[in-house]
Amino acid sequence: MKSSHSSAALTAAFDEPNLIADVGLVPLVRLAERVGLPRLADERLRIDGAGNSGGAHPAAKVMTLVAAMCAGADSIDDAGRLRHGAMGRLFGGVRAPSTLGTFLRAFTHGHNRQLHAVHREFLARLTATTPLLPGVDHLAFVDIDPTHRRVYGRAKQGAEIGRFKGVRTLHPILATLSTPTARPVVAAVRLRRGKAADARGAGPFTSEALAAARQAGAGGTVIVRADSQFYNADVVAACRRARAHFSLTVRMNPHVAAAISSIGEDAWTPIRYPEAFVAPDSGELVSDAEVAEVDYTAFTGRRKAEQATARLIVRRVRRLNTEAAAGQGELFTTWRYHPVFTDSPFATLQAELHHRQHALIEQVIADGKGSALAHLPSGNFQANNAWLTLWAIAHNLLRAAGSLAGSHHARATTATLRDHLIHIPARIARSARRLTLHLPDRWPWQDAFTNLFEAAHPPPA
């Protein structure tokens, strides 16, 4: 590819009033309106206190922030991209960045709880009206994981030097909801100070995530998956109260090591690992990983009612000696053990595979850090908490749009959804009181955009 014009023959001018850069926001905003996000914001958010200019018209401000995040905004000032060209002819009620900053700073802890309710109800409506989570009524997974977000400046409330030496962070925790055939959506989020322990508030947060999953249609088998930070009695109790199953990574300790040592050598089953192969002479699976299970009682240091007996599924991986000389055999085999405490209703190999798939929550975290969570833009802690929840709403809206666009985009990352479906330039033409959007000829993802547009703008009944 090369330029077809010389520098002298090419000029640029920002003077076209009929162009927009993000035409994909047209079906996206219409989809949010059809599902009822503006009405939910007006009904649930009560930020209109005495002398509080930031609390008026919450629906318009929520919709502006969500649309800006869907278009890739990672700071409050980036919402200014919604006020260019002909955007005013397609959208009403777009608020200025300064107004949005005042709105976010008006949030308190109680207002954020109201916004959480908006998020949960909006997710439930999305799953009911779009193919967002196919099969959620049969089998669903709730994955919980914390993350740290680096922030700059000592004026940010709650920013502290915690896990990473010399790095000031805020400490979000999130829970995702997924099915075996659908990418995860965000079921619950919370923002915590930088030094907060990973498992702080894990029990109540698990209960809230499971309530959101049930509200979104997860009426069948639900399995909560988490790493060893959440291996505690409160998380297990929350799962059992909600009639959900749990699958939690366990740290090695003498009690767990004794349980593993009780497993006989004939109980280990090879699994199909990335480098596993079938021996041509015997037809047996040859793998460096094996799985077995044993009954196990956890939390024995607590009172009887808080103890839990379930399965300890253990995956062991052969530990190779990288310093051994070429051709030198091993005196005895050593292993690395990865135990999982679970009451999953599935067979051993399937339950172990399900737990390894917990890593998909990292894709959601990466999506967030590559877009709206690149920064937590305010110096006010509760404003950043609201920003985090609004990102979760925008993430779920983009995922719903991808599910309507087609099977390929249903599993695409949110960055791909923006490139293919949102960041499309268009020229607006008016004829006979009708607006026509003229999009680029030969757009590679024309069919996907058409599917989304027609789903969001059905013909009148």
C-alpha positions as CSV (number, residue, x, y, z in Angstrom):
1,M,0.0,0.0,0.0
2,K,1.3,3.5,-0.9
3,S,0.0,7.0,-1.1
4,S,-1.6,7.9,-4.4
5,H,-1.1,11.7,-4.1
6,S,1.8,14.0,-3.5
7,S,1.9,16.2,-0.5
8,A,1.2,19.3,-2.6
9,A,-1.9,17.8,-4.1
10,L,-3.6,16.8,-0.8
11,T,-5.2,19.0,1.8
12,A,-7.4,18.4,4.9
13,A,-10.3,20.4,6.2
14,F,-12.7,19.8,9.1
15,D,-15.7,21.4,7.5
16,E,-18.3,18.6,6.6
17,P,-21.4,18.9,8.8
18,N,-23.1,15.8,7.4
19,L,-20.5,13.2,8.4
20,I,-20.3,11.0,11.5
21,A,-17.4,8.7,12.5
22,D,-19.2,6.1,14.6
23,V,-22.4,5.2,12.8
24,G,-22.6,1.9,14.7
25,L,-23.8,3.8,17.7
26,V,-27.1,4.3,15.9
27,P,-28.3,0.7,16.3
28,L,-26.5,0.3,19.6
29,V,-28.3,3.2,21.2
30,R,-31.6,2.1,19.8
31,L,-31.0,-1.4,21.2
32,A,-30.3,0.1,24.7
33,E,-33.5,2.1,24.4
34,R,-35.6,-0.9,23.3
35,V,-34.3,-2.9,26.2
36,G,-35.1,0.0,28.6
37,L,-31.8,1.4,29.9
38,P,-33.0,5.0,29.9
39,R,-36.1,4.2,31.8
40,L,-34.2,2.1,34.3
41,A,-31.8,4.9,34.9
42,D,-34.6,7.4,35.5
43,E,-36.5,5.0,37.8
44,R,-33.6,3.7,39.9
45,L,-31.2,6.6,40.2
46,R,-32.1,9.3,42.7
47,I,-29.2,11.7,42.8
48,D,-31.3,14.9,43.0
49,G,-30.2,16.3,46.4
50,A,-30.4,19.9,47.5
51,G,-28.0,22.0,45.5
52,N,-26.8,19.0,43.5
53,S,-26.8,20.1,39.8
54,G,-25.3,16.8,38.7
55,G,-28.4,14.7,39.5
56,A,-30.9,16.0,37.0
57,H,-31.8,13.9,33.9
58,P,-29.7,10.8,34.9
59,A,-30.9,8.8,31.9
60,A,-29.4,11.2,29.4
61,K,-26.1,11.2,31.3
62,V,-26.0,7.4,31.7
63,M,-26.7,6.9,28.0
64,T,-24.0,9.4,27.0
65,L,-21.4,7.7,29.1
66,V,-22.4,4.2,27.9
67,A,-22.4,5.3,24.3
68,A,-19.0,7.0,24.7
69,M,-17.5,3.8,26.3
70,C,-18.9,1.7,23.5
71,A,-17.1,4.0,21.0
72,G,-13.9,3.5,23.0
73,A,-13.8,6.4,25.5
74,D,-11.4,5.8,28.4
75,S,-11.7,9.2,30.0
76,I,-14.5,11.6,30.7
77,D,-13.2,14.1,28.1
78,D,-13.4,11.4,25.4
79,A,-17.2,11.7,25.6
80,G,-16.6,14.8,23.5
81,R,-16.4,12.5,20.4
82,L,-20.2,12.2,20.6
83,R,-20.6,15.9,19.6
84,H,-19.0,16.0,16.2
85,G,-20.4,16.4,12.7
86,A,-24.0,15.4,12.3
87,M,-24.3,13.5,15.6
88,G,-26.7,16.1,16.8
89,R,-29.1,15.2,14.0
90,L,-29.1,11.5,15.0
91,F,-29.0,11.8,18.8
92,G,-30.6,14.1,21.3
93,G,-29.6,14.7,24.9
94,V,-25.9,14.3,24.5
95,R,-24.2,15.8,27.5
96,A,-20.9,17.7,27.6
97,P,-17.9,16.1,29.3
98,S,-17.9,18.8,32.1
99,T,-21.6,17.9,32.9
100,L,-20.7,14.2,32.9
101,G,-17.9,14.8,35.4
102,T,-20.2,16.7,37.7
103,F,-22.7,13.8,37.4
104,L,-20.1,11.2,38.4
105,R,-18.8,13.2,41.3
106,A,-22.3,13.4,42.7
107,F,-22.4,9.6,43.3
108,T,-22.3,8.3,46.8
109,H,-22.1,4.6,48.0
110,G,-25.9,4.5,48.0
111,H,-26.2,5.9,44.5
112,N,-23.7,3.3,43.3
113,R,-25.9,0.6,44.8
114,Q,-28.8,2.0,42.7
115,L,-26.6,1.9,39.6
116,H,-25.8,-1.8,40.4
117,A,-29.5,-2.5,40.4
118,V,-29.8,-0.8,37.0
119,H,-26.9,-3.0,35.7
120,R,-28.4,-6.2,37.0
121,E,-31.9,-5.5,35.5
122,F,-30.4,-4.3,32.2
123,L,-28.4,-7.6,31.9
124,A,-31.6,-9.6,32.6
125,R,-33.5,-7.7,29.9
126,L,-30.6,-8.2,27.4
127,T,-30.5,-11.9,27.9
128,A,-34.3,-12.1,27.5
129,T,-34.4,-10.1,24.3
130,T,-31.2,-11.1,22.5
131,P,-29.2,-14.3,22.0
132,L,-26.6,-13.1,24.4
133,L,-26.3,-16.2,26.6
134,P,-27.6,-19.3,24.7
135,G,-28.2,-22.2,27.1
136,V,-28.0,-20.1,30.2
137,D,-31.1,-21.9,31.6
138,H,-29.3,-25.2,31.4
139,L,-25.7,-24.6,32.4
140,A,-24.0,-21.4,33.4
141,F,-20.6,-20.4,34.9
142,V,-20.0,-17.5,37.3
143,D,-16.3,-16.6,37.4
144,I,-14.9,-14.3,40.1
145,D,-11.5,-12.6,40.0
146,P,-9.9,-9.4,41.3
147,T,-7.6,-7.2,39.4
148,H,-5.4,-4.1,40.0
149,R,-5.6,-0.9,38.0
150,R,-2.7,1.4,38.2
151,V,-3.5,5.0,38.7
152,Y,-1.4,8.2,38.9
153,G,-1.5,11.1,41.3
154,R,-1.8,11.2,45.0
155,A,-5.1,12.9,45.0
156,K,-7.1,9.8,43.9
157,Q,-9.2,8.6,46.7
158,G,-8.5,4.9,47.7
159,A,-5.3,4.7,45.6
160,E,-2.7,2.9,47.6
161,I,0.6,0.9,47.1
162,G,-0.5,-2.7,47.6
163,R,0.6,-5.8,45.8
164,F,3.0,-4.1,43.4
165,K,5.9,-2.3,45.0
166,G,6.0,1.4,44.3
167,V,2.8,1.2,42.2
168,R,-0.4,3.0,43.3
169,T,-3.5,1.0,42.3
170,L,-7.3,0.7,42.8
171,H,-8.5,-2.8,43.2
172,P,-11.7,-3.8,41.3
173,I,-13.3,-7.2,41.7
174,L,-15.7,-8.6,39.0
175,A,-17.8,-11.6,38.4
176,T,-18.7,-12.8,34.9
177,L,-21.5,-15.0,33.6
178,S,-21.0,-17.3,30.7
179,T,-22.2,-20.6,29.1
180,P,-20.2,-23.3,27.2
181,T,-21.1,-21.6,23.9
182,A,-21.1,-17.9,24.8
183,R,-18.5,-15.4,25.7
184,P,-18.8,-14.0,29.2
185,V,-20.7,-10.9,30.2
186,V,-20.2,-8.9,33.4
187,A,-22.6,-9.9,36.2
188,A,-21.3,-7.8,39.1
189,V,-18.4,-5.3,39.8
190,R,-17.1,-3.5,42.8
191,L,-14.2,-1.0,43.3
192,R,-12.0,-1.3,46.3
193,R,-9.0,0.5,47.7
194,G,-5.6,-0.5,46.6
195,K,-4.6,-2.4,49.7
196,A,-7.8,-4.3,50.1
197,A,-7.3,-8.1,50.4
198,D,-8.3,-10.1,47.3
199,A,-11.1,-11.9,49.2
200,R,-12.4,-8.9,51.1
201,G,-16.2,-9.1,51.0
202,A,-16.0,-12.3,48.9
203,G,-19.1,-13.9,50.5
204,P,-21.6,-11.0,49.9
205,F,-20.1,-10.4,46.5
206,T,-20.6,-14.0,45.5
207,S,-24.2,-13.9,46.7
208,E,-24.8,-10.8,44.6
209,A,-23.2,-12.3,41.5
210,L,-25.3,-15.4,41.9
211,A,-28.5,-13.3,42.3
212,A,-27.6,-11.4,39.1
213,A,-27.1,-14.7,37.3
214,R,-30.4,-16.1,38.4
215,Q,-32.1,-12.8,37.4
216,A,-30.5,-13.2,34.0
217,G,-32.1,-16.6,33.5
218,A,-29.6,-19.0,34.9
219,G,-32.2,-21.3,36.3
220,G,-30.3,-24.6,35.8
221,T,-26.9,-25.7,37.0
222,V,-24.7,-22.8,38.0
223,I,-21.0,-23.3,38.9
224,V,-19.0,-20.6,40.7
225,R,-15.3,-20.8,39.7
226,A,-12.5,-18.9,41.4
227,D,-8.8,-19.0,42.3
228,S,-7.4,-19.8,45.7
229,Q,-8.0,-16.2,47.0
230,F,-11.7,-17.2,47.3
231,Y,-11.2,-20.6,48.9
232,N,-13.0,-19.8,52.1
233,A,-16.0,-20.8,54.0
234,D,-18.0,-17.6,53.2
235,V,-17.8,-18.3,49.5
236,V,-18.9,-21.9,49.8
237,A,-21.7,-20.9,52.1
238,A,-22.9,-18.3,49.7
239,C,-22.9,-20.9,46.9
240,R,-24.9,-23.4,48.9
241,R,-27.5,-20.8,50.0
242,A,-28.0,-19.9,46.3
243,R,-28.2,-23.6,45.3
244,A,-25.1,-23.2,43.2
245,H,-22.0,-25.4,42.9
246,F,-18.5,-24.2,43.5
247,S,-15.1,-25.0,42.0
248,L,-12.2,-23.3,43.9
249,T,-8.5,-23.6,43.5
250,V,-6.8,-24.7,46.8
251,R,-3.4,-23.7,48.0
252,M,-1.1,-26.5,49.1
253,N,-0.9,-27.1,52.9
254,P,-0.2,-30.1,55.1
255,H,-3.9,-31.1,55.3
256,V,-4.3,-30.9,51.5
257,A,-0.9,-32.7,50.9
258,A,-2.1,-35.6,53.2
259,A,-5.3,-36.0,51.2
260,I,-3.3,-36.1,47.9
261,S,-0.9,-38.6,49.3
262,S,-3.8,-41.0,50.1
263,I,-4.6,-41.3,46.4
264,G,-3.4,-44.6,44.9
265,E,-1.2,-44.6,41.8
266,D,-3.8,-46.6,39.9
267,A,-6.4,-43.9,40.5
268,W,-4.6,-41.3,38.2
269,T,-6.1,-40.8,34.7
270,P,-4.1,-39.2,31.9
271,I,-5.9,-36.2,30.3
272,R,-5.7,-34.7,26.8
273,Y,-3.3,-31.9,27.5
274,P,-2.0,-29.7,24.6
275,E,1.0,-32.0,24.1
276,A,-0.7,-35.3,24.8
277,F,-0.6,-38.0,22.0
278,V,-1.7,-41.6,21.5
279,A,1.1,-44.2,21.4
280,P,1.0,-45.9,18.0
281,D,2.0,-49.3,19.4
282,S,-0.4,-49.5,22.4
283,G,-3.1,-47.0,21.6
284,E,-2.8,-45.5,25.1
285,L,-2.9,-41.8,25.8
286,V,0.6,-40.5,26.7
287,S,0.5,-37.3,28.7
288,D,2.5,-35.4,31.2
289,A,-0.7,-34.5,33.1
290,E,-3.0,-36.8,35.1
291,V,-6.1,-36.3,37.2
292,A,-7.6,-38.0,40.3
293,E,-10.0,-37.2,43.1
294,V,-10.6,-37.9,46.7
295,D,-13.2,-36.8,49.3
296,Y,-12.1,-33.9,51.4
297,T,-13.4,-31.9,54.3
298,A,-12.4,-28.2,54.2
299,F,-12.3,-25.5,56.9
300,T,-11.9,-27.9,59.7
301,G,-10.6,-25.1,61.9
302,R,-14.1,-23.5,62.0
303,R,-17.2,-24.7,63.7
304,K,-19.0,-27.7,62.4
305,A,-21.8,-25.8,60.5
306,E,-19.1,-23.9,58.5
307,Q,-17.1,-27.0,57.4
308,A,-17.7,-28.4,53.9
309,T,-17.2,-31.9,52.6
310,A,-16.9,-32.3,48.8
311,R,-14.5,-33.5,46.2
312,L,-10.8,-32.7,45.9
313,I,-9.9,-33.0,42.2
314,V,-6.2,-33.0,41.7
315,R,-4.3,-32.4,38.5
316,R,-0.6,-33.3,38.5
317,V,1.9,-32.3,35.9
318,R,5.3,-34.0,35.5
319,R,8.1,-31.7,36.8
320,L,11.0,-31.9,34.4
321,N,14.6,-31.4,35.4
322,T,15.9,-28.9,32.9
323,E,19.5,-29.3,34.1
324,A,19.7,-33.0,33.5
325,A,22.3,-34.2,30.9
326,A,21.1,-35.3,27.5
327,G,19.9,-38.9,27.6
328,Q,20.1,-39.1,31.4
329,G,17.1,-41.0,32.9
330,E,15.2,-39.9,36.0
331,L,15.7,-41.7,39.3
332,F,12.1,-41.1,40.3
333,T,9.2,-39.0,38.9
334,T,8.3,-35.7,40.6
335,W,5.1,-33.9,40.1
336,R,3.5,-30.5,40.5
337,Y,0.0,-30.7,42.0
338,H,-3.0,-28.4,41.3
339,P,-5.9,-29.2,43.7
340,V,-9.5,-28.0,43.2
341,F,-12.2,-28.2,45.8
342,T,-15.5,-28.7,44.1
343,D,-19.0,-30.2,44.4
344,S,-19.5,-30.1,40.7
345,P,-22.1,-32.6,39.4
346,F,-19.9,-33.6,36.5
347,A,-17.5,-36.5,36.2
348,T,-13.9,-35.9,37.2
349,L,-12.3,-35.1,33.9
350,Q,-15.2,-32.8,32.8
351,A,-15.2,-31.0,36.2
352,E,-11.4,-30.4,36.0
353,L,-11.7,-29.1,32.4
354,H,-14.5,-26.7,33.5
355,H,-12.3,-25.3,36.2
356,R,-9.4,-24.7,33.9
357,Q,-11.7,-22.7,31.7
358,H,-12.0,-20.2,34.5
359,A,-9.2,-18.4,32.8
360,L,-11.6,-16.9,30.3
361,I,-12.4,-14.1,32.8
362,E,-9.0,-12.7,32.0
363,Q,-10.3,-11.9,28.5
364,V,-13.0,-9.7,30.0
365,I,-10.4,-7.9,32.3
366,A,-8.1,-7.4,29.3
367,D,-11.1,-6.0,27.3
368,G,-11.7,-3.5,30.0
369,K,-8.1,-2.5,30.4
370,G,-7.9,-2.0,26.7
371,S,-10.9,0.4,26.7
372,A,-12.8,2.2,29.4
373,L,-10.7,0.8,32.3
374,A,-7.4,2.0,30.7
375,H,-7.9,4.8,33.3
376,L,-10.1,5.3,36.3
377,P,-10.5,9.0,35.4
378,S,-11.8,10.8,38.5
379,G,-10.1,11.7,41.7
380,N,-13.3,10.8,43.5
381,F,-13.5,7.1,44.6
382,Q,-17.3,6.8,44.2
383,A,-17.1,8.5,40.8
384,N,-14.6,5.8,39.7
385,N,-16.9,3.2,41.2
386,A,-19.8,4.5,39.0
387,W,-17.4,4.6,36.0
388,L,-16.6,0.9,36.6
389,T,-20.3,-0.1,36.7
390,L,-21.1,1.9,33.5
391,W,-18.2,0.1,31.8
392,A,-19.9,-3.2,32.8
393,I,-23.2,-2.0,31.2
394,A,-21.3,-0.9,28.0
395,H,-19.5,-4.2,27.8
396,N,-22.7,-6.2,28.1
397,L,-24.4,-4.0,25.5
398,L,-21.5,-4.5,23.0
399,R,-21.7,-8.3,23.6
400,A,-25.4,-8.2,22.9
401,A,-24.8,-6.3,19.7
402,G,-22.2,-8.9,18.6
403,S,-24.7,-11.7,19.2
404,L,-27.2,-9.9,17.0
405,A,-24.6,-9.3,14.2
406,G,-23.9,-13.0,13.7
407,S,-22.1,-16.1,14.9
408,H,-18.6,-14.7,14.1
409,H,-19.1,-11.5,16.1
410,A,-20.8,-13.2,18.9
411,R,-17.4,-14.5,20.0
412,A,-15.3,-11.6,19.0
413,T,-13.5,-9.3,21.4
414,T,-15.0,-6.0,22.2
415,A,-12.1,-4.3,20.4
416,T,-13.1,-6.2,17.2
417,L,-16.7,-5.3,17.7
418,R,-15.8,-1.6,17.8
419,D,-13.6,-1.9,14.7
420,H,-16.2,-3.8,12.6
421,L,-19.5,-2.5,13.8
422,I,-19.1,0.9,15.6
423,H,-16.2,2.8,14.0
424,I,-17.8,3.1,10.6
425,P,-18.0,6.6,8.9
426,A,-21.2,7.6,7.3
427,R,-22.7,10.6,5.5
428,I,-26.3,11.7,6.3
429,A,-28.7,12.7,3.6
430,R,-32.3,14.0,4.2
431,S,-35.1,13.3,1.7
432,A,-38.8,13.5,2.2
433,R,-38.3,13.9,6.0
434,R,-36.3,10.7,6.1
435,L,-32.7,10.3,7.0
436,T,-30.4,8.0,5.0
437,L,-27.1,6.8,6.2
438,H,-24.6,6.4,3.4
439,L,-21.9,4.0,4.5
440,P,-18.6,3.0,2.8
441,D,-18.9,0.9,-0.2
442,R,-17.5,-2.7,0.1
443,W,-17.3,-2.5,3.9
444,P,-16.0,-6.0,4.7
445,W,-18.5,-6.6,7.6
446,Q,-21.5,-5.1,5.8
447,D,-23.7,-8.2,6.5
448,A,-22.9,-8.2,10.2
449,F,-23.8,-4.5,10.5
450,T,-27.0,-5.0,8.5
451,N,-28.0,-7.8,10.8
452,L,-27.4,-5.6,13.9
453,F,-29.2,-2.6,12.3
454,E,-32.3,-4.6,11.3
455,A,-32.5,-6.2,14.7
456,A,-32.4,-2.9,16.5
457,H,-34.8,-1.2,14.0
458,P,-37.5,-3.7,13.3
459,P,-40.4,-2.6,11.1
460,P,-43.5,-1.2,12.9
461,A,-46.1,-3.8,13.9
